[in-house]
Amino acid sequence: MVIRDAKLDISVSIPCAREGSRESVDLSCLLCADDIVSLADDDSILQRNLDKLLPALARFGMEVSLPKTICMTLSEGLGDSNLRVKIDGSDIGEVDKFVYLGSLLPISGKIVDGTYDGRTL
């Protein structure tokens, strides 16, 4: 309900990683319980989505934890991405990989099979 209420921009086409496949899927976010991954083609779209999401969460009595919120550019070879995304005027930290639902998401954007325990994969 929160995501529908926020009316996020759908802006990212993710290619499938299967051999011989040229399929893609359009995604704006990934959701599981209280975790949200918001996807966007650039930081201005991501900022706009966050600006819509925060009041929608507040209407349902929820809020975003700034210390738990991070940004990552999913594209190798772009160099320093210089993301400019903020929550309530505070910069969101940028990382080059993170774990979502047990899967390591590296900067290449290729989801690594298996589970990640924080030490090895």
C-alpha positions as CSV (number, residue, x, y, z in Angstrom):
1,M,0.0,0.0,0.0
2,V,2.8,2.4,0.8
3,I,4.5,2.0,-2.5
4,R,1.2,2.4,-4.4
5,D,0.5,5.5,-2.3
6,A,3.9,7.0,-3.0
7,K,3.4,6.6,-6.9
8,L,7.1,6.0,-7.6
9,D,8.5,6.5,-11.0
10,I,9.2,3.2,-12.9
11,S,12.4,3.9,-14.6
12,V,14.8,1.0,-14.8
13,S,15.0,-1.9,-17.3
14,I,16.9,-4.8,-15.8
15,P,18.3,-7.3,-18.4
16,C,17.9,-11.0,-17.5
17,A,21.1,-12.8,-16.9
18,R,20.2,-16.2,-18.5
19,E,22.4,-17.5,-21.3
20,G,20.9,-16.6,-24.7
21,S,18.2,-14.4,-23.1
22,R,17.5,-10.9,-24.3
23,E,14.5,-10.4,-22.0
24,S,14.3,-7.5,-19.5
25,V,12.0,-6.5,-16.8
26,D,11.1,-3.0,-15.6
27,L,11.5,-2.4,-11.9
28,S,11.1,0.5,-9.6
29,C,11.8,-1.3,-6.3
30,L,12.3,-4.6,-4.6
31,L,10.3,-5.3,-1.4
32,C,10.5,-7.8,1.4
33,A,9.0,-7.2,4.9
34,D,10.4,-3.8,6.0
35,D,13.3,-3.7,3.4
36,I,13.0,-1.6,0.3
37,V,15.4,-1.4,-2.6
38,S,14.5,1.6,-4.9
39,L,15.9,1.5,-8.4
40,A,16.4,4.5,-10.7
41,D,18.4,5.4,-13.8
42,D,19.9,8.5,-12.2
43,D,20.1,10.2,-8.8
44,S,17.5,12.8,-9.6
45,I,14.9,10.1,-10.2
46,L,16.0,8.3,-7.0
47,Q,15.7,11.5,-5.0
48,R,12.3,12.2,-6.4
49,N,11.2,8.6,-5.5
50,L,12.6,9.1,-2.0
51,D,10.8,12.4,-1.6
52,K,7.5,10.6,-2.5
53,L,8.2,7.6,-0.4
54,L,9.0,9.4,2.9
55,P,5.6,11.1,3.3
56,A,3.8,7.9,2.2
57,L,5.6,5.9,4.9
58,A,4.8,8.6,7.4
59,R,1.1,8.3,6.6
60,F,1.3,4.6,7.6
61,G,3.3,5.4,10.8
62,M,6.7,4.3,9.4
63,E,10.0,6.1,8.8
64,V,13.3,5.5,7.1
65,S,16.4,4.8,9.2
66,L,19.1,7.0,7.8
67,P,22.0,4.9,9.4
68,K,20.6,1.8,7.6
69,T,20.0,3.6,4.2
70,I,22.7,3.4,1.5
71,C,23.1,4.1,-2.2
72,M,24.9,2.1,-4.8
73,T,25.5,2.6,-8.5
74,L,24.9,-0.7,-10.4
75,S,27.4,-0.2,-13.3
76,E,31.1,-1.1,-13.5
77,G,33.5,1.3,-15.2
78,L,31.6,4.5,-14.4
79,G,34.3,5.6,-11.9
80,D,33.3,7.8,-9.1
81,S,29.5,8.1,-9.3
82,N,29.1,11.2,-7.0
83,L,25.6,10.3,-6.1
84,R,23.7,13.3,-4.5
85,V,20.8,11.7,-2.6
86,K,19.6,13.0,0.7
87,I,17.0,12.2,3.3
88,D,15.7,15.2,5.3
89,G,18.9,17.2,4.2
90,S,21.3,14.4,5.3
91,D,23.5,12.7,2.7
92,I,22.9,9.0,2.1
93,G,26.1,6.9,2.3
94,E,27.4,5.2,-0.9
95,V,28.7,1.7,-1.1
96,D,30.1,-0.6,-3.9
97,K,28.3,-3.7,-2.7
98,F,25.6,-4.8,-0.3
99,V,23.7,-7.9,0.7
100,Y,19.9,-8.1,0.1
101,L,18.0,-11.2,1.3
102,G,21.2,-13.2,1.5
103,S,22.4,-12.3,-2.0
104,L,25.5,-10.2,-2.6
105,L,24.8,-7.3,-5.0
106,P,28.1,-6.1,-6.4
107,I,28.6,-2.9,-8.4
108,S,28.5,-4.9,-11.6
109,G,24.8,-5.5,-10.9
110,K,25.2,-9.3,-11.4
111,I,23.5,-11.1,-8.5
112,V,25.9,-13.8,-7.2
113,D,24.2,-17.2,-6.7
114,G,24.1,-18.7,-3.2
115,T,23.9,-17.1,0.2
116,Y,26.3,-14.6,1.7
117,D,27.3,-15.0,5.3
118,G,29.4,-11.8,5.5
119,R,32.7,-13.7,5.1
120,T,32.7,-15.8,1.9
121,L,30.5,-16.6,-1.0
